[in-house]
């Protein structure tokens, strides 16, 4: 990153951080906010190549059907990405229709697609409070450890040697304020096994595949708002606790679901958090990056610039931390993004939240991500 560009970014972020710290009210983002920002990119390289040039992995999540049924998309995916994360196919819901049955159809197909296209593969996720089959509700404290261990052993062993990393536990803390002092959220495994479910899951995953990088994945850490401030502390405490018990957690996954209309991004707090995590000897991955445009003005040019700015501001901070070894976006194209459902716009306009448009052309968000990789320090 050139000095002047870095300074511009820091000034921009500093102003935002100051607003967050002093409790100044959030002001609506204006369409005219960043008309001066330059998003030009040098050269022809794909995102995966720009990342790889710095020793960073870039890739994306995708669902099964777009890759299987949309050849144009599948081709672009393999050209752009160095790693594939099945977006839903490895969650308990799709994988475990019944207690005595696994359905690996989708996940196996995706593992094969990754192999054929020379992509790394990432597993998401072995424990989560959502996307579970109904029968999980009937697991009792007596059987819980066995059910959890058997699931993890079976799934992780099946892909052992082929998985770059596994999100072993997802969202134990982030987001919703918890009634517990350790910040852990209510979910079936907490009810049956209390905090031990986390340790049990990591130990089972390590035993089943000693080579995959084992990740604790969570969200809600980027902004200077009470719930994010609490989440950062609780995650750090959990990671310290796990390390003190020699639980085989090797990395923190930060989802990175950003909001382009959120002005309380605090670069200093995020930098400090990343540093604290790294000082525990952990790697860091950005695992589900996207930028909602739900609360932005309708104007498409302005909207694309604001989304791009959010990507570049965030990544330029995050990639300064050498422990960050990978960036995964939660999709590559607006044609297929969960934000079409979960964060649709009130005016009914299609969302524009990922690097490629719904017609698979590059948007400014692509430039922003490319620029952040180009400006990132090279990993040793
Ligand atoms: C989302 C998928 O994108 C959706 O298709 C699905 O309906 C729900 O889950 N955090 C996570 C991801 O860890 O698993 C979620 O993925 C998005 C939020």
Boltz pocket constraint, residues with backbone or C-beta under 6 A from the ligand:
constraints:
  - pocket:
      binder: B
      contacts: [[A, 87], [A, 88], [A, 131], [A, 170], [A, 255], [A, 288], [A, 338]]
      max_distance: 6.0
